[in-house]
């Protein structure tokens, strides 16, 4: 019996792997919205600046908003991919 077989048959180890998979899912749910919240904050800030400057820098501020939205989408996708990878690894370890 190899080390992995002993690990698989250990009920505490199985519970730990299940908990790790569950934690990864919860982290993904929360972290997947971080980029969106940051983009919303940037949008609020640029709206405030635009208002205070009388629209003098509207074009530049629109570009900032667009870039924040783009980066937020990329960040959310990266976090989602990382969490899915961690969850798959935990599942594979449990199934092995």
C-alpha positions in Angstrom: 0.0 0.0 0.0 1.5 3.3 -1.1 1.4 6.6 0.6 -1.4 7.9 -1.7 -3.5 4.8 -0.8 -3.1 5.5 2.9 -4.0 9.1 2.3 -7.2 8.2 0.3 -8.4 5.9 3.0 -7.8 8.4 5.8 -11.3 9.9 6.6 -9.6 13.1 8.1 -7.7 13.6 4.9 -10.8 13.1 2.8 -12.7 15.7 4.9 -9.7 18.1 4.5 -9.8 17.7 0.7 -13.5 18.3 0.6 -13.1 21.4 2.8 -10.4 22.7 0.5 -12.6 22.3 -2.5 -15.4 24.0 -0.8 -13.2 26.9 0.3 -11.9 27.3 -3.2 -15.4 27.6 -4.5 -16.3 30.3 -1.9 -13.1 32.2 -2.7 -14.0 32.1 -6.3 -17.5 33.4 -5.7 -16.1 36.4 -3.7 -12.9 37.1 -5.7 -14.7 36.8 -9.0 -16.5 40.1 -8.3 -13.5 42.1 -7.1 -12.6 43.4 -10.5 -16.1 44.6 -11.0 -16.1 46.4 -7.7 -12.8 48.1 -8.6 -14.1 49.2 -12.0 -17.2 50.6 -10.3 -15.0 52.6 -7.9 -12.9 53.9 -10.8 -16.1 54.9 -12.6 -17.3 56.8 -9.5 -14.0 58.6 -9.1 -13.8 59.6 -12.8 -17.4 60.8 -12.7 -16.5 62.9 -9.6 -13.5 64.4 -11.4 -15.4 65.0 -14.5 -18.0 66.9 -12.6 -15.5 69.0 -10.7 -13.5 69.9 -13.8 -16.6 70.8 -15.8 -16.1 68.0 -18.3 -12.7 69.4 -19.4 -11.1 66.0 -19.3 -14.1 63.8 -20.3 -12.3 62.1 -23.1 -9.3 61.1 -21.0 -11.6 60.0 -18.1 -13.7 57.8 -20.5 -10.4 56.1 -21.6 -9.6 55.4 -17.9 -13.1 54.0 -17.4 -12.7 51.7 -20.4 -9.3 50.5 -19.3 -10.6 49.8 -15.8 -13.5 47.8 -17.2 -11.1 45.8 -19.5 -8.7 45.1 -16.7 -11.5 44.1 -14.3 -12.8 41.5 -16.8 -9.3 40.1 -17.2 -8.8 40.0 -13.4 -12.1 38.2 -12.8 -11.3 35.7 -15.6 -7.8 35.0 -14.1 -9.2 34.5 -10.6 -12.0 32.2 -11.9 -9.5 30.1 -13.8 -7.2 29.8 -10.8 -10.0 28.8 -8.5 -11.3 26.2 -11.0 -7.8 24.8 -11.3 -7.5 24.5 -7.5 -10.9 22.9 -7.3 -10.1 20.4 -10.1 -6.8 19.6 -8.4 -8.6 18.9 -5.1 -11.1 16.8 -6.8 -8.4 14.8 -8.6 -6.5 14.2 -5.4 -9.7 13.0 -3.7 -10.6 10.7 -6.7 -7.1 9.3 -7.1 
